[in-house]
Amino acid sequence: MVASPGTAPHIITTAIEHEAVLNACQAAEKRGAQVTYLPVDKNGQIDPAVLQAAVRPETALITVMHANNELGTIQPLEEIGAIAKAAGIHFHTDAVQSAGKIPVDVNTLAVDLLSLSGHKIYAPKGVGALYIRSGTQLQPFLYGGHHQRGARPGTENVAGIVGFGAAAEIARKSLTEDAQRVSALRDHLEKELLRLVPSARRNGAVAARTPNTTNIIFPGVEGEALLISLDLKGLACSTGAACSSGAVEPSHVLTAIGLTPEDARASLRFSLGRHTTPSEIEQALEIIPAAVAHLRQLSPTYR
């Protein structure tokens, strides 16, 4: 569906998208587009019925991420794709966090456009891909040469592209094995942290999520202080999106699922990978509870 001449195009997205999508939508608003930001439930999922109700005659694009980068929550893309297809609306998904971790099939998901990033599957940094369904027309946002079928001018990063292809093949072959191993390590880390740290709670969905991510609240602790403490002990984690490092505001994802700013700032995201080992998980289980306890002792407000 394309907006009628003289009619401002309408975009539907969610409140928990990565800033790569949110900032693009905000830029579109400045150029006259209208954007609907759908709310999510406490698990970080949207309701397809709410999305259906948001569709307008001038809706030109639906963009909903496949899996959230902070929670790992997986969205019901098949249902959303069916809604988009029935209405003749282009459907894009940010699959950066899902590719290489769970099955991704553009036909099953019924998407017209799908974004990927190489470094998330151990390819070189600085290379990505956009799947474009045959028949989907795009206007270039840069002009110059006729590279990449006229979509984006400039000499291609051949080495990066080849590395991306090789990494994708490895990820495809090891997908099931990696998912089972990583999810078992993640579940163990999560279970033990909730047991060892009083009042700790998990954020987001339990079942419908990627196998590598957990997000946990440690009440009474400032997340940035805990992050620094863990970093000094050699443990890398995040208080939100890795691309938002240094941000003062609490995570927009965590506040969107209903957390108070205080709880959002007391939350940490732990991401596991193909090379994470059981011994590293055990080391983390020694470091994290001790760091939380120490910071709580220093807190004038925690009881």
Secondary structure as UniProt FT lines:
FT   TURN            5..6
FT   STRAND          10..14
FT   TURN            15..16
FT   HELIX           19..30
FT   TURN            31..32
FT   STRAND          34..38
FT   TURN            42..43
FT   HELIX           48..54
FT   TURN            57..58
FT   STRAND          59..63
FT   TURN            69..71
FT   STRAND          73..74
FT   HELIX           77..87
FT   STRAND          90..94
FT   TURN            96..101
FT   HELIX           106..109
FT   STRAND          113..117
FT   HELIX           118..121
FT   TURN            125..126
FT   STRAND          128..132
FT   TURN            134..135
FT   HELIX           148..150
FT   HELIX           158..196
FT   TURN            198..199
FT   STRAND          201..202
FT   TURN            211..212
FT   STRAND          213..217
FT   TURN            219..220
FT   HELIX           223..232
FT   TURN            233..234
FT   HELIX           242..244
FT   TURN            245..246
FT   HELIX           252..256
FT   TURN            257..258
FT   HELIX           261..265
FT   STRAND          267..271
FT   TURN            274..275
FT   HELIX           278..298
//
